[in-house]
Amino acid sequence: MIVITGGKGQLGREFIKALNRAEVPYKAFDKSELDISSGEKVLSVIRDIKPDVIINCAAYNQVDRAETEYEMAYKVNVIGVENLAVAAKEVGAFFVHYSSDYVFDGKKEDGLYTEKDTPSPLNEYGKSKLLGEERVKAVLDNYLILRVSWVYGEGKQNFIHKLLSWAERDSYLKVACDEFSVPTYTGVIVDVTLKAIEQGLSGLYHLTNSGFTSRFEWARAVFEILGVDKFIRPVPSSVFSLPAKRPLFSPMSNKKISKELSVSIPYWEESLREFLGCLKG
């Protein structure tokens, strides 16, 4: 039995689709059904179900709002994660948790970030995700922490949805050309995660699509694939004066998890075409 938190988010929904296809028993909870920041509620639910695996897809991921709503980000990304880890330990469940490339400051100059690199988050969101990682490690000896980046899938809380909304509203767009990371498809995250669970993988890994790109090039690729005729102007990210400072170069290498699982993870362009092809119908 698998328990999924954050069941209505884009990653949780992707897990539900995959587990339904595979006919794997699971129970999925959204925030209204299970607020992970409540330790008492988490323990009650997990004790009742006694799952074999807990997959935490719940997260506070409003990067800019976290600068002023840090307590809320902390409640979900730190306290909530610790509550789940404690519950997993009590019932002997394997715990899977997702972190972020925003635990890094983007100042590395000799290649992609690996699991050996020291985190140094620039914003409150990144700090909360790093603290969540540390709480898992403090509670559990056996766990799987997967750092992901620029996640997109079915849902509204991602760059592609925002980009297409902007395109409907504005005559031309400005997109940052100096922010680099790896657009990562929820379908890839789910497939690799389930394979990792099946093979008994544990520890900290980076799980992204392969390659990397800028937000500007990502936006251009989306419009090209969908046939959207809209002018996009590349601009420095400083133009937007966003509350949260973001790492300018935070692509992570997926070589470690690819080697451990003997899998070849698709390049970001390949998965983007697969996802957008489904959108086009």
C-alpha positions in Angstrom: 0.0 0.0 0.0 1.3 3.4 -1.0 0.2 6.7 0.6 0.5 9.9 -1.5 0.2 13.3 0.0 -0.5 16.4 -2.1 -2.8 14.3 -4.3 -4.3 17.2 -6.2 -1.0 18.7 -7.2 0.6 18.1 -10.6 3.0 15.5 -9.3 0.4 13.8 -7.1 -2.0 13.5 -10.0 0.7 11.9 -12.1 1.4 9.3 -9.5 -2.3 8.5 -9.3 -2.5 7.9 -13.0 0.5 5.7 -13.0 -0.6 3.6 -10.0 -4.1 3.2 -11.5 -2.5 1.9 -14.7 -0.3 -0.5 -12.8 -3.2 -1.5 -10.5 -1.1 -0.8 -7.4 -3.2 -0.1 -4.2 -2.8 3.4 -2.9 -4.5 6.1 -0.9 -4.1 9.8 -2.0 -4.8 12.8 0.2 -5.0 16.4 -0.7 -4.5 19.2 1.9 -8.2 19.3 2.9 -8.0 15.6 3.8 -4.6 15.6 5.3 -2.8 18.7 6.4 0.8 17.4 6.9 1.6 20.3 9.2 -0.6 18.6 11.8 1.6 15.9 13.5 -1.4 14.4 15.3 -3.4 14.1 12.1 -0.5 12.6 10.2 0.2 10.0 12.8 -3.5 9.0 13.1 -3.9 8.5 9.3 -0.6 6.6 8.9 -1.2 4.4 11.9 -4.6 3.5 10.5 -3.4 2.7 7.0 0.0 1.3 7.8 1.4 1.8 4.3 4.5 0.2 2.9 5.6 3.5 1.2 4.8 7.2 1.8 5.4 9.5 -1.1 5.3 13.1 -0.2 4.1 15.3 -3.1 2.8 18.0 -0.7 4.8 21.2 -0.7 4.6 25.0 -0.3 6.1 26.1 -3.7 5.1 29.7 -4.0 8.7 30.9 -4.3 8.1 34.7 -4.1 5.4 34.6 -1.5 7.6 32.5 0.7 9.7 35.6 1.3 6.9 37.1 3.4 5.0 33.9 4.2 8.0 32.0 5.5 6.1 30.6 8.4 3.7 28.9 6.0 6.5 27.6 3.9 8.2 26.3 7.1 5.0 24.6 8.3 4.7 22.6 5.1 8.2 22.1 3.8 9.9 21.5 7.2 7.4 20.6 10.0 5.1 18.7 7.6 8.0 16.7 6.2 9.2 15.9 9.7 5.7 14.8 10.7 5.6 12.4 7.7 9.1 11.0 8.5 8.2 10.4 12.1 5.0 8.6 11.1 6.9 6.5 8.5 9.4 5.5 11.1 6.7 4.4 13.6 4.9 2.1 11.1 8.0 1.0 9.2 7.1 2.7 5.9 9.7 3.7 3.3 9.6 7.5 2.9 10.0 9.3 -0.4 10.4 13.1 -0.4 11.1 15.8 -3.1 13.4 18.7 -2.7 14.6 21.3 -5.2 17.5 22.7 -7.2 16.8 26.0 -5.3 18.9 24.6 -2.4 21.9 25.8 -4.5 23.0 29.4 -5.1 23.8 29.0 -8.8 27.5 30.0 -8.4 29.1 26.7 -9.5 31.3 27.2 -12.5 32.6 23.7 -13.3 29.6 21.8 -14.5 26.2 20.7 -13.3 25.4 20.3 -9.7 25.9 16.9 -8.2 24.8 15.3 -4.9 28.3 16.1 -3.5 27.9 19.8 -3.9 27.2 21.9 -0.8 23.8 23.6 -0.7 23.6 27.3 -0.2 20.0 28.5 -0.8 19.4 32.2 -1.8 15.7 32.5 -0.9 13.3 31.4 1.9 11.7 28.7 -0.2 15.1 27.1 -0.9 16.0 27.4 2.8 12.8 25.6 3.8 13.4 22.8 1.3 16.9 22.3 2.6 15.7 22.2 6.2 13.1 19.6 5.1 15.9 17.4 3.7 17.8 17.7 7.0 14.7 16.8 9.1 14.3 13.6 7.0 17.9 12.6 7.5 17.6 13.3 11.3 14.6 11.1 11.7 15.2 8.2 9.3 18.1 6.0 8.4 16.4 4.7 5.3 14.7 7.2 2.9 14.7 8.6 -0.6 15.2 12.3 -1.2 14.9 13.4 -4.8 15.8 16.9 -5.8 13.8 18.0 -8.9 13.8 21.2 -10.9 11.4 23.3 -13.1 8.7 20.7 -12.7 5.7 20.7 -15.1 2.8 18.5 -15.8 -1.0 18.6 -15.8 -1.9 21.6 -13.6 -1.5 25.3 -13.2 1.4 25.7 -10.9 4.1 25.5 -13.5 5.9 27.8 -16.0 4.2 26.3 -19.1 0.7 27.1 -17.9 1.8 30.6 -16.9 3.5 31.2 -20.2 0.4 30.2 -22.2 -1.7 32.4 -20.0 0.6 35.4 -20.7 0.5 34.6 -24.4 -3.3 34.9 -24.4 -3.2 38.2 -22.6 -0.1 40.1 -23.9 0.9 41.1 -27.4 4.6 40.2 -26.7 6.4 38.6 -23.9 9.6 39.1 -21.9 11.3 36.0 -20.5 14.5 35.7 -18.6 17.5 34.6 -20.6 20.0 34.3 -17.8 18.2 31.7 -15.6 19.3 28.1 -16.4 18.0 24.8 -15.1 16.3 21.6 -16.3 12.6 21.5 -17.2 11.5 18.2 -15.7 8.3 16.4 -16.6 6.2 14.8 -13.9 5.9 11.7 -16.0 9.6 11.2 -15.8 9.7 11.9 -12.1 7.0 9.3 -11.4 8.5 6.6 -13.7 12.0 6.9 -12.2 10.6 7.2 -8.6 8.6 4.0 -8.9 11.6 2.2 -10.4 13.7 3.4 -7.5 11.2 2.1 -5.0 11.0 -1.2 -6.8 14.8 -1.6 -6.8 15.2 -0.5 -3.1 17.2 2.7 -3.8 17.8 4.9 -0.8 19.6 8.1 -0.1 19.8 11.5 -1.8 19.6 11.8 -5.6 19.1 14.4 -8.3 16.1 13.5 -10.5 15.7 15.7 -13.6 15.3 15.3 -17.3 18.7 15.3 -19.1 20.4 18.4 -20.4 19.6 22.0 -19.4 18.3 25.2 -20.9 17.3 28.8 -20.1 13.8 30.0 -19.4 13.8 31.9 -22.6 14.8 28.9 -24.7 12.3 26.8 -22.9 9.6 29.3 -23.7 10.6 29.4 -27.4 10.5 25.6 -27.5 7.0 25.5 -26.1 5.7 28.0 -28.7 7.5 26.2 -31.5 6.0 22.9 -30.6 2.5 24.3 -30.1 2.7 26.6 -33.2 2.1 29.7 -31.1 3.1 32.8 -33.1 4.1 35.2 -30.4 7.2 37.4 -30.0 9.4 36.7 -27.0 12.1 39.1 -26.0 15.0 37.7 -24.0 15.7 39.9 -20.9 17.8 39.6 -17.8 15.9 38.3 -14.8 16.6 41.5 -12.9 14.0 43.2 -15.1 11.2 41.5 -13.2 12.3 42.7 -9.7 10.9 39.6 -8.1 10.9 39.3 -4.3 12.8 36.0 -4.2 16.4 35.9 -5.5 16.8 32.9 -7.7 20.0 31.0 -8.7 21.0 31.9 -12.2 22.5 28.5 -13.0 21.1 25.5 -11.1 21.0 22.6 -13.5 21.6 19.3 -11.7 23.2 16.1 -13.1 21.0 13.0 -13.1 24.0 10.7 -13.7 24.1 9.2 -10.2 20.5 8.0 -10.3 20.6 7.0 -13.9 23.7 4.7 -13.2 22.1 3.3 -10.0 18.9 2.3 -11.8 20.5 1.5 -15.2 18.0 3.9 -16.9 18.4 6.5 -19.6 16.4 9.6 -18.7 15.1 11.6 -21.7 16.4 15.0 -22.6 14.2 17.8 -21.6 13.2 18.6 -25.2 12.0 15.0 -25.8 9.7 15.0 -22.7 8.5 18.5 -23.5 7.3 17.3 -26.9 5.6 14.3 -25.3 3.8 16.4 -22.8 2.7 19.1 -25.3 1.7 16.5 -27.8 -0.8 15.3 -25.2 -2.1 18.8 -24.7 -2.6 19.2 -28.4 -4.6 16.0 -28.4 
